[in-house]
């Protein structure tokens, strides 16, 4: 006897990727349900900065950028990863990111050309900032889901996939079995699970420091990986993702370091521009001895520069919680988190930095400040502040905020989840941060995480619906 499915497509996870998948599946004529563990839709997309990485868009044209192409995006992302990534998925994304952004605009998301920015280390502004940040993108999708009449079940965490005769045929959630021809997993990453971080992203773990930007999404726990592994899915992309710098004072997002500090490693050497994009800053810190760095500055810089926090929000995402302003630094001095001494030598001894090298580094840096140009690392700061008159300060920095986890499920170009032999698992699809095959070792730019969810989520919905409807007709 043939079992009647409850739905054509079940989407596990109601973030940007899940809603995109559900909308495309519904548009194809499939019956769809979204199962979301949280009490509302939106997922990590809603709590993101709302940046979408895309080329060839109407927003770019309004800003006077006429010739940005998928080939240019492909070349950039492949070169950044030294070709150690999936060319097919990168090409797929490059060709579809522009149309996906236009789709979001049609749904009501607003991307102003005034907010278009270079969001990676490429030369073309491709970071499209949404009005209302991530919630603006989520709201457009949520409204579209409502208009489409897609069924949504909130506060519903999926316990397992139903696997029969080598196929995924449904899910088990809250003690009930639901059957469908296609299941799309879009549960996000695992940034809120210390155990998963230690297992799949060990280089990001700093005891007592590590936390994820997804902290307001309690179910970013790696459920998709767990569900997939239980039915034989391959887990790829081990120990990849994006980490961001932090002073460790508290859990506040601080992806951009202030322009008035000088950053050194344990050897007392500068190793980067302090204004390095957040897409590379964390990786640079992780390469240093003991994976640690220190911000060095004097009292004049603290008093004159620290209250200017314009550097915090280049994406117009509403990031306005300063962690380096004078009252905070002085409070952290009293708590022992910020070290201060009257001489550079004493400060070096206090925090364990090579004193001779640090003194030389400060001298070279001060010479650059006097010239008005950072001749070593070309820090393009509005003003350079020398480190000349005590008291002097040192703030430890670690790359310990998880911005993105990139280990996870493997898929083919049809977004079908693959097993350890690269064979598709029939009936199972995935998209978004649950994937471990898309990003590569280096995060390309702000908006790629949201873009991955939307672009690949849409395709997962299309393919899952096609399978379901084909089975109905056969």
NORMOFEN-V326522 format. One record per backbone hydrogen bond with DSSP energy under -0.5 kcal/mol. NH is the residue of the N-H (numbers start at 1). CO is the residue of the C=O. E is the energy in kcal/mol with one decimal. If there is no record, write none. Layout:
nh;co;e
NH;CO;E
NH;CO;E
This chain:
nh;co;e
5;3;-0.6
6;179;-1.3
7;179;-1.9
8;31;-1.0
9;31;-2.3
10;182;-2.4
11;33;-2.9
12;10;-0.6
12;184;-3.3
13;11;-0.9
13;35;-2.4
15;186;-0.5
16;42;-0.6
19;15;-2.6
20;16;-2.2
21;17;-2.4
22;18;-2.5
23;19;-2.5
24;20;-2.1
25;21;-2.4
26;22;-2.5
27;23;-2.3
28;24;-1.6
29;26;-1.6
30;25;-2.3
33;9;-1.5
34;151;-2.4
35;11;-2.9
35;33;-0.5
36;34;-0.6
36;153;-2.8
42;14;-2.8
45;42;-0.6
46;42;-1.6
47;43;-0.9
48;45;-1.3
52;128;-2.2
53;447;-1.6
54;52;-0.6
54;126;-1.9
61;57;-2.0
62;58;-2.1
63;59;-1.3
64;61;-1.5
65;60;-3.0
66;64;-0.8
69;67;-0.5
73;69;-1.8
74;70;-2.9
75;71;-2.8
76;72;-2.2
77;73;-2.7
78;74;-2.5
79;75;-2.4
80;76;-2.7
81;77;-1.4
82;79;-1.9
83;78;-3.1
84;81;-2.7
85;83;-1.3
87;85;-0.9
90;86;-2.4
91;87;-2.7
92;88;-2.3
93;89;-2.7
94;90;-2.8
95;91;-2.2
96;92;-1.2
96;93;-0.7
97;93;-2.0
100;96;-1.9
101;97;-2.0
102;98;-2.1
103;99;-2.0
104;100;-2.0
105;101;-2.2
106;102;-2.3
107;103;-1.6
108;104;-0.6
108;105;-1.3
109;104;-2.4
111;109;-0.6
112;110;-0.5
112;129;-0.7
115;112;-1.4
116;113;-0.9
117;127;-1.9
119;117;-0.7
121;444;-0.7
126;117;-0.8
126;124;-0.6
127;117;-2.8
128;52;-2.6
128;126;-1.0
129;127;-0.7
130;50;-2.3
131;110;-3.2
133;130;-2.1
134;48;-1.6
135;132;-0.9
136;132;-0.8
136;133;-1.0
137;133;-1.1
138;134;-2.6
139;135;-3.0
140;136;-1.6
141;137;-1.9
142;138;-3.2
143;139;-2.7
144;140;-1.7
145;141;-2.6
146;142;-2.1
147;143;-2.5
148;144;-2.4
149;145;-0.5
149;146;-1.1
150;145;-2.0
151;32;-1.3
153;34;-3.0
154;152;-0.5
155;38;-3.3
156;36;-2.6
158;156;-0.5
159;172;-2.7
160;172;-1.5
162;170;-2.8
163;161;-0.7
164;162;-0.5
164;167;-2.7
167;164;-2.0
168;426;-3.0
169;162;-2.7
169;167;-0.6
170;162;-0.8
171;178;-2.4
172;160;-2.9
173;171;-0.5
173;176;-2.7
174;157;-0.7
176;173;-2.1
178;171;-2.8
178;176;-0.5
180;169;-2.4
181;7;-0.6
181;8;-0.8
182;8;-1.6
183;427;-3.0
184;10;-2.9
185;183;-0.6
185;429;-3.1
186;12;-2.9
186;184;-0.6
192;220;-2.3
193;190;-2.0
194;192;-0.6
197;193;-2.4
198;194;-2.5
199;195;-1.7
200;196;-3.4
201;196;-0.5
201;197;-2.5
204;201;-1.9
205;202;-1.6
206;204;-0.6
209;206;-2.8
210;206;-2.1
211;400;-1.6
213;402;-2.5
215;212;-1.5
217;214;-3.1
218;216;-0.6
220;217;-1.9
221;219;-2.0
222;189;-1.9
226;222;-2.0
227;223;-3.0
228;224;-2.4
229;225;-3.0
230;226;-1.6
231;227;-0.5
231;228;-1.5
232;229;-1.8
233;228;-2.5
234;418;-2.5
236;234;-0.5
236;408;-2.9
239;200;-3.2
240;237;-1.0
242;404;-2.6
244;401;-2.7
246;398;-2.0
252;250;-1.8
257;255;-0.5
261;258;-1.0
262;296;-1.9
264;294;-2.4
265;269;-2.0
268;265;-2.2
271;263;-0.5
276;273;-2.0
280;277;-2.2
281;277;-2.4
282;278;-0.7
284;280;-2.0
285;281;-2.1
286;282;-2.3
287;283;-0.9
287;284;-0.6
288;285;-1.8
291;288;-2.7
292;289;-1.4
293;397;-1.8
294;264;-2.6
295;395;-3.0
296;262;-3.7
296;294;-0.5
297;393;-1.5
299;389;-0.8
299;391;-1.2
302;298;-1.8
303;299;-2.5
304;300;-3.0
305;301;-2.5
306;301;-0.9
306;302;-0.8
308;305;-1.6
309;307;-1.0
312;309;-1.8
313;310;-1.1
314;311;-0.5
316;313;-1.4
320;318;-0.9
322;320;-0.8
328;325;-0.6
329;325;-2.2
330;326;-2.7
331;327;-2.0
332;328;-2.5
333;329;-1.8
334;330;-1.7
335;331;-1.0
336;333;-1.2
337;332;-1.8
338;332;-1.5
339;337;-0.5
339;394;-2.2
341;392;-1.7
347;343;-2.1
348;344;-2.7
349;345;-2.1
350;346;-2.0
351;347;-1.8
352;348;-1.4
353;348;-2.4
354;266;-1.9
358;354;-2.2
359;355;-2.3
360;356;-1.9
361;357;-2.8
362;358;-2.8
363;359;-2.1
364;360;-2.4
365;361;-2.6
366;362;-3.0
367;363;-1.8
368;364;-1.8
369;365;-2.3
370;366;-2.4
371;367;-1.7
372;368;-1.3
373;368;-2.0
375;373;-1.3
378;374;-1.6
380;378;-0.5
381;379;-1.5
386;384;-0.6
388;386;-0.8
392;341;-3.3
393;297;-3.0
394;339;-2.4
395;295;-2.1
396;337;-0.5
397;293;-3.3
398;246;-2.1
400;244;-0.9
400;398;-1.4
401;244;-2.1
402;211;-3.1
402;400;-0.7
403;242;-2.8
403;401;-0.8
404;242;-1.5
406;240;-2.2
408;236;-2.6
409;434;-2.5
410;234;-0.8
412;416;-1.5
415;412;-2.0
417;428;-2.3
418;410;-2.6
419;423;-2.4
420;232;-0.7
422;419;-2.0
425;417;-3.0
426;424;-0.8
428;425;-2.0
429;183;-2.8
430;415;-1.8
431;185;-1.6
434;431;-0.5
435;432;-2.0
436;409;-3.1
437;409;-0.6
446;119;-2.6
448;445;-2.0
451;447;-2.3
452;448;-2.9
453;449;-2.0
454;450;-2.5
455;451;-3.1
456;452;-1.9
457;452;-0.6
457;453;-1.3
458;454;-2.3
459;455;-1.5
460;456;-2.4
461;457;-2.1
462;458;-2.2
463;459;-2.7
464;460;-2.5
465;461;-2.2
466;462;-2.2
467;463;-2.0
468;464;-2.2
469;465;-3.0
470;466;-2.1
471;467;-2.0
472;468;-1.7
473;469;-1.5
474;470;-1.1
